[in-house]
Amino acid sequence: MEVQSIEANGETGKWVPPLRRILIEVAQKHGLQVADIASPSRKHPMLAARWEFFYRAAVETVKPTTEIG
């Protein structure tokens, strides 16, 4: 799956699934790669980004927590 960079205004020209869009936005905000957030690392930058992703995913989507992660 090709990952699109999301511009500041949120436009990519292609539809991005909501969870993927949130993950990309959080990674960009924290200066990380998407893989960093999904890694098992417990370093603070990854944890902060991971918690933000889980929070935003729960608040901004209707996905159950089992689908979020």
N, C-alpha and C positions, 0 to 999 in steps of 0.2 A: 504494500500500500504506500503510495507516494504521500509524503507529509508536506503540506503547504505551510509556508510562513504566514502568520496572520499579522496583517498590518495594524497600526495603532487604531485605525477606524474599524477594524474587524473584517475587512473585505479581503477575500482571497480569489474570488472569481469562481470558486468551486465550493460545493456543499461539504461541510465537515461535520461529522457526527458530534452531538453536544458534549459528550464526555471527552472526546479527543480534542475538541476546541478548547475546553477548559484546561485540559492537561497541557496543551501547547502554550496557552496564555500564561499559565502559572510557571512553566519552565522558562519562558522568555522573561517574565518579571523577575525571577530569581537568578537569571543568568546561568541556567542549567540546561542540560539536554533532557529530553523526555525519558530516556533510558535511566538517567540519574534518579529521577523521581520514582521510577518503578524498581530500582535496585534495592537490595536488602540492607544497604548502608544505613548506619545510625548516626552519621555525622550531622551536625546541626542544620546546615543549609538544606540538606536533603529532607530532613524531618520537617522543617518549617514549610517547605514547598509541598511535601506530601500531605500534611495536615490541611494546608490551604486548599489543595485539590479536593480532598475528601469533603471538607466543609462546603465549598462552592458546588460540588457535584450534588450533594444532598439538598442544598437550598435551591439551586438553579434548575434542577431536572426533577422528573418524577420517577427516576430509576430507584429501585429498591437497593438497600445497602449491599446486598449480595451481588448485585451487578456492578456496583461501583468498585468494590474491592474489599 
